[in-house]
Amino acid sequence: MHYREAYPLHGTGIDFRTWTGFLSLSFLCHLLLFGILVLTPGYLPQRDTFPDVINVTMVTLADPALQVTGESATDAVARTVPQPTGLKPKSPAPAATKRKRPKTSLKKKTFKSSKVVKSAIDRLEENIQDTRPDPLQKALERLKQEVGEAPPPSSATLPSAAVRPRPGLVGGSAEGNRKIIELLDIYRVEIASRVRKHWAFSASLAGGQEGLEALLAFKVMPDGTITDIWFDKRSGNRHLDESAERAVRKSSPVGRHPESLTWPYVTVGLRFTPEGVK
């Protein structure tokens, strides 16, 4: 190894000890500077630092005297008001207790109402049957009364046309004609009674109209079949006219012609009103 490589400062004019002294002095100066900076923070440059934000709510503490006594202004005023002596405080009136109604089953209630309606209908039918006169019996009594009061006229007083036999009458005598008329009246009453059973009309369908009347006529064949239904007069109410025609059609067939009657048909006329069949 050469001498120049081992001692790089040799030949520069700087002694080795001098160089070491400068290095030591520099180290001490730096050490002193750092010590001053650490021990004297007032010489440090001030930095703008923002402290953490803390929200503080100011609360007023309650007065200890009020906490101990626990009295309010209302209690203090109430205590100072003197209570009247000799009077008892009125007790509040007891509330009216609701009486519990017994619960009834809807099924039983419906069953009872249907029984009541049925019994009412039965009573009405009985009253109608009791109060309504028998049209057949009434016609018989009327015919018997007319026959008993009117004496049979003699052939001398009757015109020739009355003695002449007519189709369907037994003989040509007045007695025979009277019997045929009685049979016809009875037969017509029976037919009217049968039609009345099929007659159904509600007063609400009349629409408040009064004096409704329908005159309906028809033919009854010897076997009781009803044919050729026509109106001599319509009521002006469609429901009443349709109900009248329906009742006549449902009544067919009626009873056969009387044996003594040989007519090809019998004409029957009925009067229909909201009150019934006449």
C-alpha positions as CSV (number, residue, x, y, z in Angstrom):
1,M,0.0,0.0,0.0
2,H,1.3,3.4,-0.8
3,Y,1.7,6.1,1.7
4,R,-0.6,8.5,-0.3
5,E,-3.5,6.1,-0.3
6,A,-3.2,5.5,3.5
7,Y,-3.1,9.2,4.4
8,P,-5.2,11.2,1.9
9,L,-4.5,14.5,3.6
10,H,-0.8,14.2,3.4
11,G,0.7,16.8,1.1
12,T,-2.4,19.1,1.3
13,G,-1.0,21.4,3.9
14,I,-3.6,20.4,6.6
15,D,-2.3,18.5,9.6
16,F,-4.2,15.5,10.8
17,R,-4.7,16.8,14.3
18,T,-6.0,20.1,12.9
19,W,-8.5,18.3,10.9
20,T,-9.6,16.2,13.9
21,G,-10.0,19.4,15.9
22,F,-12.2,21.0,13.3
23,L,-14.4,17.9,13.2
24,S,-14.7,17.8,17.0
25,L,-15.6,21.5,17.1
26,S,-18.2,21.1,14.4
27,F,-19.8,18.2,16.3
28,L,-19.9,20.2,19.5
29,C,-21.5,23.2,17.7
30,H,-24.2,21.0,16.3
31,L,-24.8,19.4,19.6
32,L,-25.1,22.8,21.3
33,L,-27.6,24.0,18.6
34,F,-29.8,21.0,19.1
35,G,-29.7,21.3,22.8
36,I,-30.8,25.0,22.6
37,L,-33.7,24.0,20.3
38,V,-34.9,21.3,22.7
39,L,-34.5,23.2,25.9
40,T,-35.9,26.5,24.7
41,P,-39.2,25.8,22.9
42,G,-40.0,29.6,22.8
43,Y,-37.6,30.0,20.0
44,L,-39.3,27.4,17.9
45,P,-41.5,28.8,15.0
46,Q,-45.2,28.8,15.9
47,R,-47.4,26.6,13.8
48,D,-51.1,27.1,13.4
49,T,-52.7,24.0,14.9
50,F,-56.4,23.5,15.2
51,P,-57.4,21.7,18.4
52,D,-60.1,19.0,18.4
53,V,-63.7,20.4,18.6
54,I,-65.8,19.4,21.7
55,N,-69.5,20.3,22.0
56,V,-70.4,21.2,25.5
57,T,-74.1,21.7,26.6
58,M,-74.5,23.9,29.6
59,V,-77.1,22.5,32.1
60,T,-78.4,24.3,35.1
61,L,-78.4,22.1,38.2
62,A,-81.6,21.8,40.2
63,D,-81.8,23.6,43.5
64,P,-81.0,21.2,46.3
65,A,-83.6,22.8,48.5
66,L,-86.4,22.0,46.0
67,Q,-85.1,18.4,45.7
68,V,-85.3,17.9,49.5
69,T,-88.7,19.3,50.0
70,G,-90.3,17.9,46.8
71,E,-93.2,20.4,46.9
72,S,-94.6,22.3,44.0
73,A,-96.3,25.6,43.9
74,T,-99.7,24.0,43.4
75,D,-99.2,21.8,46.6
76,A,-98.2,24.8,48.6
77,V,-101.3,26.8,47.6
78,A,-103.6,23.8,48.2
79,R,-102.1,23.4,51.7
80,T,-102.7,27.0,52.6
81,V,-106.4,27.0,51.6
82,P,-108.4,26.0,54.7
83,Q,-110.8,23.0,54.4
84,P,-114.4,23.7,55.4
85,T,-115.4,21.8,58.5
86,G,-118.5,19.7,58.8
87,L,-118.9,19.0,55.1
88,K,-118.1,15.6,53.7
89,P,-116.7,15.5,50.2
90,K,-119.2,14.4,47.7
91,S,-118.3,11.0,46.3
92,P,-118.5,10.8,42.5
93,A,-121.7,9.2,41.3
94,P,-121.2,5.7,40.2
95,A,-121.3,5.2,36.5
96,A,-124.3,3.4,35.2
97,T,-123.4,-0.2,34.7
98,K,-124.5,-1.5,31.4
99,R,-126.7,-4.6,31.6
100,K,-125.4,-7.4,29.6
101,R,-127.8,-8.7,27.1
102,P,-128.0,-12.4,26.7
103,K,-126.5,-13.4,23.4
104,T,-128.9,-15.3,21.1
105,S,-127.8,-17.4,18.3
106,L,-128.6,-16.0,14.8
107,K,-129.5,-19.5,13.7
108,K,-132.2,-19.8,16.4
109,K,-133.5,-16.3,15.7
110,T,-133.9,-17.1,12.0
111,F,-135.7,-20.3,12.9
112,K,-138.1,-18.6,15.3
113,S,-138.9,-15.8,12.8
114,S,-139.7,-18.4,10.1
115,K,-142.0,-20.2,12.5
116,V,-143.7,-16.9,13.3
117,V,-144.2,-16.1,9.7
118,K,-145.6,-19.5,8.9
119,S,-148.0,-19.5,11.9
120,A,-149.2,-16.0,10.8
121,I,-149.9,-17.2,7.3
122,D,-151.8,-20.2,8.7
123,R,-153.9,-18.0,10.8
124,L,-154.7,-15.7,7.9
125,E,-155.7,-18.6,5.7
126,E,-158.0,-19.9,8.5
127,N,-159.6,-16.5,8.9
128,I,-160.1,-16.1,5.1
129,Q,-161.7,-19.5,4.9
130,D,-164.0,-18.8,7.8
131,T,-165.1,-15.3,6.7
132,R,-165.3,-16.0,2.9
133,P,-168.7,-17.4,1.9
134,D,-168.8,-20.5,-0.1
135,P,-169.6,-19.3,-3.6
136,L,-171.1,-22.6,-4.6
137,Q,-173.4,-22.7,-1.5
138,K,-174.3,-19.1,-2.1
139,A,-175.3,-19.7,-5.7
140,L,-177.4,-22.7,-4.7
141,E,-179.3,-20.8,-2.0
142,R,-179.9,-17.9,-4.4
143,L,-181.2,-20.2,-7.1
144,K,-183.4,-22.1,-4.7
145,Q,-184.8,-18.8,-3.4
146,E,-185.6,-17.6,-7.0
147,V,-187.2,-20.9,-7.9
148,G,-189.3,-20.9,-4.7
149,E,-190.5,-17.4,-5.1
150,A,-191.3,-17.5,-8.9
151,P,-194.1,-19.9,-9.7
152,P,-193.6,-21.9,-12.9
153,P,-195.4,-20.2,-15.7
154,S,-198.0,-22.1,-17.7
155,S,-197.5,-22.9,-21.4
156,A,-200.5,-20.7,-22.3
157,T,-198.8,-17.5,-20.9
158,L,-195.4,-18.2,-22.5
159,P,-194.6,-17.2,-26.0
160,S,-194.0,-19.8,-28.6
161,A,-190.3,-19.2,-28.6
162,A,-190.0,-20.0,-25.0
163,V,-191.7,-23.4,-25.4
164,R,-189.6,-24.3,-28.4
165,P,-186.8,-26.6,-27.2
166,R,-183.3,-25.2,-27.4
167,P,-180.0,-27.0,-27.9
168,G,-178.7,-28.4,-24.6
169,L,-181.9,-28.0,-22.6
170,V,-184.0,-30.9,-21.3
171,G,-187.2,-30.6,-23.1
172,G,-188.8,-27.3,-23.8
173,S,-190.5,-26.6,-20.5
174,A,-189.7,-23.7,-18.2
175,E,-189.0,-26.2,-15.4
176,G,-186.4,-27.9,-17.5
177,N,-184.8,-24.6,-18.6
178,R,-184.6,-23.5,-15.0
179,K,-182.8,-26.6,-14.0
180,I,-180.3,-26.1,-16.8
181,I,-179.7,-22.5,-15.8
182,E,-179.2,-23.7,-12.2
183,L,-176.6,-26.3,-13.4
184,L,-174.8,-23.7,-15.5
185,D,-174.6,-21.2,-12.5
186,I,-173.3,-23.9,-10.3
187,Y,-170.8,-25.0,-12.9
188,R,-169.6,-21.5,-13.4
189,V,-169.2,-21.0,-9.7
190,E,-167.1,-24.1,-9.5
191,I,-164.9,-22.8,-12.4
192,A,-164.5,-19.4,-10.7
193,S,-163.5,-21.1,-7.4
194,R,-160.8,-23.1,-9.2
195,V,-159.4,-20.0,-11.0
196,R,-159.4,-18.2,-7.6
197,K,-157.0,-20.8,-6.2
198,H,-154.5,-20.0,-9.0
199,W,-154.9,-16.2,-8.7
200,A,-151.9,-14.4,-7.2
201,F,-151.5,-10.6,-7.3
202,S,-149.7,-8.3,-4.9
203,A,-151.2,-4.9,-4.2
204,S,-147.7,-3.4,-4.6
205,L,-147.9,-4.3,-8.3
206,A,-150.9,-2.0,-8.8
207,G,-148.5,1.0,-8.5
208,G,-151.0,3.1,-6.5
209,Q,-153.7,2.8,-9.2
210,E,-157.3,2.5,-8.0
211,G,-160.3,1.0,-9.7
212,L,-158.3,-1.6,-11.6
213,E,-160.5,-4.2,-13.2
214,A,-160.0,-6.7,-16.0
215,L,-162.9,-8.6,-17.6
216,L,-161.8,-11.9,-19.1
217,A,-163.8,-14.6,-20.8
218,F,-163.1,-18.1,-22.1
219,K,-164.7,-21.2,-23.3
220,V,-164.9,-24.5,-21.5
221,M,-165.2,-27.6,-23.6
222,P,-167.3,-30.7,-22.5
223,D,-164.1,-32.4,-21.1
224,G,-163.2,-29.4,-19.0
225,T,-160.5,-28.0,-21.3
226,I,-160.3,-24.1,-21.3
227,T,-159.9,-22.6,-24.8
228,D,-160.3,-19.2,-26.5
229,I,-159.2,-16.8,-23.8
230,W,-159.9,-13.2,-24.5
231,F,-160.3,-9.8,-22.7
232,D,-163.6,-8.0,-22.8
233,K,-161.8,-5.2,-20.9
234,R,-158.2,-4.7,-19.9
235,S,-157.3,-3.1,-16.6
236,G,-154.5,-0.9,-18.0
237,N,-152.1,-2.6,-15.6
238,R,-149.9,-5.1,-17.4
239,H,-149.2,-7.1,-14.2
240,L,-152.9,-7.5,-13.4
241,D,-153.8,-8.6,-16.9
242,E,-151.0,-11.1,-17.1
243,S,-151.9,-12.5,-13.7
244,A,-155.5,-13.0,-14.7
245,E,-154.6,-14.8,-17.9
246,R,-152.1,-16.9,-16.1
247,A,-154.6,-18.0,-13.4
248,V,-157.1,-19.1,-16.1
249,R,-154.5,-21.1,-18.0
250,K,-153.3,-22.8,-14.9
251,S,-156.9,-23.8,-14.0
252,S,-157.3,-25.9,-17.2
253,P,-158.7,-28.5,-17.2
254,V,-161.7,-27.9,-14.9
255,G,-164.6,-30.3,-14.2
256,R,-166.5,-31.8,-17.0
257,H,-169.9,-30.5,-18.2
258,P,-173.0,-31.6,-16.2
259,E,-174.6,-34.7,-17.7
260,S,-177.8,-32.9,-18.5
261,L,-175.9,-30.3,-20.5
262,T,-175.4,-31.1,-24.2
263,W,-173.9,-27.7,-25.3
264,P,-170.7,-27.8,-27.3
265,Y,-169.0,-25.4,-24.9
266,V,-169.8,-23.1,-21.9
267,T,-168.8,-19.5,-21.9
268,V,-167.5,-18.2,-18.6
269,G,-166.7,-14.5,-17.8
270,L,-164.8,-13.4,-14.7
271,R,-163.9,-10.1,-13.2
272,F,-160.3,-9.7,-11.8
273,T,-159.4,-6.9,-9.4
274,P,-156.5,-6.5,-6.9
275,E,-158.9,-7.6,-4.2
276,G,-159.7,-11.0,-5.9
277,V,-161.8,-12.8,-8.6
278,K,-165.5,-12.2,-9.0
